[in-house]
């Protein structure tokens, strides 16, 4: 049998590419959805259960429990003071870490992150060693009339130590998102470094800095471990909740704990509002 030379050559057939197994993909999606749902339930169930069990009683306690009202006021006041101090001291450090490459930069960055990984009772012990009456610094301050341990000042110090790194980290990211070329252009037009920062960088980073301050305030409000070591009395809300639990049991601690959870909704709502504006 002769082959026709003019006929086109037969095309080689290749097996079609295998498509992902539909059943396997569906099974993976179901497993992922189940794991995510269980994780979400794990996070929400304790909070919802706590508010449901003690929320109503906690809100009524705000009317008839002066100790609870006082502890909440003290918590809000000391957290606000700590946040103001953190913003004042942490903003220049965050700006330098975001904009400048200087000797020891990595050491400064590590030092600012160190309180985040120290157990908070250990942080309280460290603060007590430095600021307690038996230490040179604490003794000198006490002689000058400033008592740290066992005072509202000690609460501010504990809140500042554990929460300021969160502000510095978030503020650093806020500054890093602002293009440095804007400052360069401002300086070519006659602005010095401070004026360029105040007129250009600060307004552009303002929303991120505000969010960082809100996060710091929320973290300061929730602090317990460092405060209970450095200053048990006067009691902030977290220490009051622990004190009532150890003294009277779960039933008496529930209202205070539930009010703290509701109190935490304030900074959460502020953060959500900032994100919507952005």
C-alpha positions in Angstrom: 0.0 0.0 0.0 1.4 3.3 -1.1 1.3 6.4 1.1 0.2 9.7 -0.4 3.1 12.0 0.1 0.9 15.0 -0.4 -1.4 14.1 2.5 -0.8 16.1 5.7 1.0 14.2 8.5 -1.2 12.7 11.2 -1.4 15.0 14.3 -0.1 13.5 17.4 -2.7 13.3 20.1 -1.8 14.1 23.7 -3.9 13.1 26.7 -5.9 16.0 28.1 -4.5 17.7 31.2 -6.0 16.2 34.3 -8.5 18.5 36.0 -8.5 18.7 39.8 -10.8 16.3 41.3 -14.1 18.1 42.0 -14.9 15.9 45.0 -11.5 16.4 46.6 -11.8 20.2 46.2 -15.3 20.2 47.7 -14.0 18.1 50.6 -11.1 20.5 51.2 -13.4 23.5 51.1 -15.7 21.8 53.7 -12.8 21.0 56.0 -11.4 24.5 55.8 -14.8 26.1 56.4 -15.4 23.8 59.4 -12.0 24.6 60.9 -12.5 28.3 60.4 -16.0 28.1 62.0 -14.7 26.2 65.0 -11.9 28.8 65.4 -14.3 31.7 65.2 -16.6 29.9 67.7 -13.6 29.4 70.0 -12.9 33.1 70.0 -16.4 34.3 70.3 -18.0 31.8 72.7 -16.2 32.8 75.9 -16.8 36.5 75.3 -20.4 36.1 74.4 -20.9 33.8 77.3 -19.3 36.2 79.7 -21.3 39.2 78.6 -24.5 37.1 78.6 -23.8 35.8 82.1 -22.7 39.0 83.8 -23.4 41.9 81.4 -26.7 43.0 82.9 -25.5 42.7 86.4 -22.3 44.5 85.6 -24.1 47.4 84.1 -26.4 47.7 87.2 -23.2 47.5 89.3 -22.0 50.7 87.7 -24.9 52.4 89.5 -24.6 50.8 92.9 -20.9 49.8 93.2 -18.7 52.8 93.8 -15.6 50.6 93.9 -16.2 49.4 90.4 -16.9 53.0 89.1 -13.7 54.1 90.8 -11.6 51.3 89.3 -13.0 52.0 85.8 -12.3 55.7 86.1 -8.7 55.0 87.4 -8.2 52.5 84.5 -9.3 55.0 81.9 -7.3 57.9 83.4 -4.0 56.0 83.8 -4.3 54.4 80.4 -4.9 57.8 78.9 -1.8 59.3 80.7 0.3 56.3 79.6 -0.9 56.7 76.0 0.0 60.4 76.0 3.4 59.6 77.3 3.8 56.8 74.8 2.9 59.1 71.9 5.2 61.8 73.1 8.2 59.6 73.6 7.5 56.9 70.9 6.7 59.1 67.9 10.3 60.4 67.4 11.6 56.9 67.9 9.1 55.5 65.3 10.0 58.2 62.9 13.8 57.6 63.2 13.3 53.8 62.8 11.2 54.4 59.7 13.3 57.1 58.0 16.9 56.9 59.2 19.7 54.3 59.1 21.9 55.0 62.1 24.4 53.0 64.2 22.6 50.9 66.7 19.3 51.1 64.8 18.7 47.3 65.1 19.5 47.5 68.9 16.9 50.3 69.3 14.3 48.4 67.3 14.9 45.2 69.4 14.8 47.1 72.6 11.4 48.6 71.7 10.1 45.1 70.9 11.5 43.4 73.9 8.5 44.2 76.3 6.2 42.4 73.9 7.9 39.0 74.5 8.5 39.3 78.2 5.9 37.7 80.4 4.0 40.5 82.0 4.5 39.4 85.7 8.2 39.4 84.9 7.9 42.9 83.4 6.3 43.9 86.7 9.1 42.4 88.7 11.7 44.2 86.5 9.9 47.5 87.0 9.7 46.9 90.7 13.5 46.3 90.8 14.1 49.6 89.1 11.3 51.8 90.5 10.7 50.2 93.9 11.7 52.1 97.1 14.6 49.7 97.6 16.3 50.7 94.3 18.5 53.7 93.8 16.1 55.3 91.3 13.0 54.5 93.2 14.5 55.5 96.5 15.6 58.9 95.1 12.1 59.5 93.6 10.5 58.5 96.9 12.8 60.9 98.8 11.8 63.6 96.4 8.1 62.9 97.2 7.2 60.8 94.2 6.1 57.3 95.1 6.0 54.7 92.2 5.2 51.3 93.6 1.7 51.1 95.2 0.4 54.3 93.5 -1.4 55.5 90.4 2.0 56.5 89.0 3.1 52.9 89.2 0.0 51.9 87.2 1.0 54.4 84.5 4.5 53.1 84.4 3.4 49.5 84.1 0.9 50.4 81.3 3.4 52.4 79.5 6.1 49.7 79.6 3.9 46.9 78.2 1.8 48.9 75.7 4.2 51.6 74.2 6.0 49.0 71.9 2.7 48.5 70.1 2.4 52.2 69.4 6.0 52.5 68.2 5.6 49.5 65.9 2.3 50.7 64.4 3.6 54.3 64.2 6.7 53.2 62.4 4.6 51.5 59.8 2.4 54.6 59.4 5.5 56.7 58.8 7.0 54.1 56.4 3.8 54.3 54.2 4.4 58.0 53.6 6.7 58.5 50.6 10.0 60.1 51.8 10.2 62.0 48.5 7.5 64.4 49.7 9.8 65.5 52.5 12.7 65.9 50.1 10.6 68.1 47.9 9.5 70.2 50.9 13.2 70.6 51.9 14.2 71.7 48.4 11.5 74.4 48.7 13.1 75.8 51.9 11.6 73.8 54.7 13.8 72.4 57.4 13.5 68.8 58.7 11.0 69.7 61.5 8.8 71.9 59.2 8.7 69.2 56.5 7.7 66.6 59.1 5.1 68.9 60.6 3.6 70.0 57.3 3.9 66.9 55.2 4.6 63.6 57.0 2.6 64.2 60.1 -0.8 65.0 58.4 -0.3 62.1 55.9 0.5 59.6 58.8 -2.1 61.1 61.2 -4.7 58.4 60.8 -2.2 55.6 61.2 -0.8 57.3 64.3 -4.3 57.7 65.8 -5.0 54.1 65.2 -1.7 53.2 66.9 -2.6 55.3 69.9 -6.0 53.7 70.2 -4.4 50.2 70.1 -1.9 51.3 72.8 -4.8 52.7 75.0 -6.7 49.4 74.6 -3.7 47.4 75.6 -3.0 49.6 78.6 -6.6 49.2 79.8 -6.4 45.4 79.6 -3.0 45.1 81.4 -3.0 43.0 84.6 0.3 41.1 85.1 2.7 44.0 85.4 0.3 46.1 87.4 -0.6 43.5 90.0 3.2 43.2 90.8 4.0 46.9 90.9 0.7 48.3 92.2 -2.0 46.1 93.7 -3.7 49.1 95.3 -5.3 51.3 94.1 -7.0 48.7 91.9 -7.6 49.1 88.2 -10.6 47.2 86.8 -8.5 44.1 85.8 -7.0 43.8 89.3 -10.5 44.4 90.9 -11.9 41.5 88.8 -9.0 39.2 90.0 -9.4 40.3 93.6 -13.1 39.6 93.7 -12.6 36.2 92.0 -10.0 35.1 94.6 -11.9 36.6 97.5 -15.5 35.8 96.7 -15.6 33.5 93.7 -16.7 33.5 90.1 -20.2 35.0 90.8 -18.8 38.2 92.2 -16.1 38.5 89.5 -18.5 38.1 86.6 -20.0 41.6 86.7 -16.6 43.3 86.7 -15.3 41.1 84.0 -18.3 41.7 81.8 -18.0 45.4 82.2 -14.4 45.2 81.2 -15.4 43.4 78.0 -18.0 46.0 77.2 -15.4 48.7 78.0 -13.2 47.1 75.4 -15.8 47.8 72.7 -14.9 51.5 72.9 -11.5 51.3 71.3 -12.7 48.5 69.0 -15.4 50.8 67.7 -12.9 53.6 67.3 -10.5 51.4 65.2 -13.4 50.2 63.0 -14.4 53.9 62.4 -10.8 54.8 61.5 -10.7 51.9 59.0 -14.0 52.9 57.4 -12.7 56.5 57.0 -9.5 55.2 55.4 
